[in-house]
Amino acid sequence: MPQILAVIPLEEAARHRLEELPGVSVRSLSPGHPRERVAREWDLPPDLLRGTEILLCKFPPRNLFDMVDLKMMQLATVGYEHLRDRGFADRPLRVCNARGIFDSSIAEWCLAMMVNLARDLRVMIRNQERAHWERRDRFEQEVRGGVVGLWGYGGIGRETARLAKAFGMTVHVLTRSPVGPRRDAYTPACTGDPEGVLPDRTFTTAEELDFLAGLDFLVLALPHTKASNGMVGERELRALPSRAFLLNPSRGPIVQEQALLRALREGWIAGAALDTHFVYPLPPEHPLWSLPNVILTPHISGADHSRHFPGRIGDLFAQNVERYLASRPLLNEVTAAEWREAEMMNDE
């Protein structure tokens, strides 16, 4: 009988769906372990180390490999680089992440930042706080008709593309491989671009400068790997038109910090919205705080405190358990190649 252990709360609908599967047993950590549900450093109680075949957690326990019967683990996070030293590439344990869970939230952040940057809402709010009446041309601009460039076209890029098209924008995409359908990645209903048909123009590797030259907004929608670390530097920022804005909801180090500061100070680009940063928390003396053309948010574009998170993670988990039991491909399974790419970050 496959035993499932959930270390984060399951919505009743997801629990019922799992319990309806033939021969499945569902257990949860007791309410007496609330911190262990989300903490990065925790140990599974000894009485739960045996028998569990499928595990749902945000961060795996330190004694994960003492779970002798474990075959599949579903993470409630998209990122898995923090697990790169656990040797998953060489283990038979199948691990799936939560790609897709936060796509709509992050895409909404991207559209909100585009509108805020285009209309310079930051200055208007400051004016309101000072009871200062001021009308400027830049407060009246629109994003409609603008070109948004998506560097990466996974779930976040696809949902951002869908919303951008609804706003009347043109969508350009830069990817390492041709855009096409996504079959084994989780996509919430009515979101994204599952068939890969929304981009107006697609660029591939070695066409970065052509891609950047025509943009009003650049959205970084790719993972942080050894290949993408520092990928956006002076060359790329200078290739953007001076009217362009940079949005980074991915990972801070994808952009070279000093190059970004120069670009913002010297007007290579018009501004930036940054949800991911170079250090956490961003110290009060960091120069980004004081730049007038920057919007900083504290890594909240996609978070598990959204009211939609429990339903989405429950749906993803239930789908993956059903697929696992039926010997079908899992959604969001992290491949050995992806684990090895993450492990390479240790060499930095």
C-alpha positions, -999 to 999 in steps of 0.1 A, spaced: 0 0 0 16 33 -11 20 56 19 19 94 15 34 118 40 24 155 38 46 179 57 26 209 46 -11 214 51 -33 198 24 -66 213 14 -95 190 21 -103 186 -16 -67 174 -24 -67 151 7 -100 136 -4 -88 131 -40 -57 113 -27 -77 91 -2 -100 81 -31 -71 64 -49 -71 26 -44 -48 14 -17 -33 48 -8 -27 59 28 -23 96 36 -5 109 68 5 143 79 29 157 105 10 164 137 -1 200 144 26 200 171 53 204 145 43 237 128 78 250 123 90 217 108 65 222 80 84 252 65 118 252 81 149 246 60 166 227 88 145 200 104 145 162 111 117 138 105 106 120 137 120 84 138 86 68 137 80 83 102 112 72 86 99 39 74 69 31 52 66 65 34 68 61 -4 57 96 -14 66 128 4 52 163 1 73 191 17 86 226 13 122 217 24 132 180 28 143 168 62 180 165 70 175 128 76 157 124 42 180 95 31 170 75 62 136 72 46 144 38 32 111 33 13 109 68 -2 105 67 -40 91 102 -49 93 137 -34 72 167 -43 87 200 -34 64 230 -26 91 253 -40 101 261 -76 138 266 -67 159 236 -58 194 251 -60 196 250 -22 196 212 -25 224 210 -50 248 194 -25 225 165 -16 236 143 -45 201 138 -61 216 134 -96 230 100 -85 201 88 -65 170 69 -77 147 92 -58 124 111 -81 120 148 -72 94 172 -86 94 209 -80 65 234 -79 69 250 -113 36 266 -124 23 272 -89 35 308 -89 33 317 -126 1 338 -124 13 357 -93 47 365 -108 31 375 -141 7 398 -124 38 414 -106 54 419 -140 24 436 -155 19 458 -124 56 468 -125 53 477 -162 24 500 -156 40 515 -125 73 522 -143 56 535 -174 35 560 -155 62 567 -128 37 558 -100 66 561 -75 68 598 -80 30 603 -80 27 585 -46 55 607 -32 36 637 -45 5 625 -28 23 621 5 35 657 3 2 670 -9 20 682 -40 0 687 -72 20 680 -103 11 669 -138 39 655 -161 38 638 -194 54 606 -181 25 601 -157 1 597 -187 20 569 -206 6 535 -216 21 501 -219 -3 493 -249 17 491 -281 50 484 -262 73 455 -268 80 432 -239 109 408 -242 109 376 -222 143 361 -216 132 325 -210 98 310 -219 88 286 -192 57 290 -171 64 325 -159 73 337 -194 42 321 -209 17 336 -183 34 370 -186 30 367 -224 -7 360 -220 -13 390 -198 9 412 -220 -11 403 -251 -43 412 -232 -28 446 -225 -22 451 -262 16 445 -261 39 428 -286 58 398 -272 93 389 -281 110 358 -267 146 347 -263 151 310 -256 178 283 -261 153 260 -279 123 266 -302 90 275 -286 65 247 -286 40 229 -265 47 220 -228 34 186 -218 51 176 -185 50 209 -166 22 220 -143 0 247 -157 -31 259 -137 -63 260 -158 -67 290 -181 -32 303 -176 0 305 -197 6 294 -232 6 256 -232 8 253 -269 35 280 -274 16 301 -299 16 336 -283 51 351 -291 51 376 -320 88 369 -326 113 344 -312 151 348 -309 176 321 -300 211 319 -287 236 343 -304 207 367 -312 207 384 -278 217 418 -290 190 419 -318 164 407 -292 174 434 -267 176 463 -292 138 465 -298 124 463 -263 105 486 -240 105 461 -212 129 432 -205 116 405 -182 141 379 -169 122 347 -167 149 320 -165 165 300 -137 197 309 -120 224 284 -132 261 285 -138 253 295 -174 229 323 -164 250 337 -136 260 372 -145 244 367 -180 232 403 -182 261 427 -180 273 460 -195 271 446 -231 235 435 -227 223 466 -207 238 490 -233 221 470 -261 187 480 -246 171 512 -258 174 541 -233 136 540 -229 136 503 -217 129 490 -183 144 459 -167 122 436 -146 139 408 -125 116 384 -107 140 355 -113 173 357 -93 194 388 -86 228 374 -97 216 368 -132 224 406 -136 258 419 -129 254 443 -99 279 470 -108 267 471 -145 231 475 -134 240 504 -110 259 522 -138 230 516 -162 205 531 -138 227 560 -128 239 569 -163 207 564 -181 216 535 -203 181 522 -194 150 541 -180 147 521 -148 141 487 -132 118 467 -110 136 442 -89 120 415 -68 151 394 -64 184 408 -50 221 403 -46 219 398 -8 190 391 16 178 412 31 190 441 10 209 463 35 197 499 41 229 513 28 227 496 -6 226 522 -34 195 506 -51 173 519 -23 180 556 -32 178 554 -70 146 572 -82 141 550 -112 140 517 -93 111 498 -77 123 473 -51 100 446 -37 111 421 -10 109 388 -31 71 386 -29 62 383 -66 55 346 -62 49 334 -26 32 306 -7 11 330 13 -13 336 -16 -48 323 -10 -45 303 -42 -13 284 -31 -29 256 -11 -53 247 -39 -26 247 -65 0 227 -46 -27 202 -37 -38 199 -73 -2 195 -85 6 169 -58 -26 149 -65 -19 149 -102 16 137 -96 6 109 -73 -20 98 -99 7 98 -125 32 80 -103 7 52 -95 -1 49 -132 36 48 -142 30 80 -163 56 108 -167 55 131 -137 49 169 -139 79 191 -131 103 162 -125 139 175 -120 161 156 -143 196 143 -136 210 169 -160 192 197 -142 206 185 -109 241 184 -123 237 219 -137 226 230 -102 256 212 -87 280 231 -109 270 263 -90 291 249 -61 322 255 -83 316 292 -84 
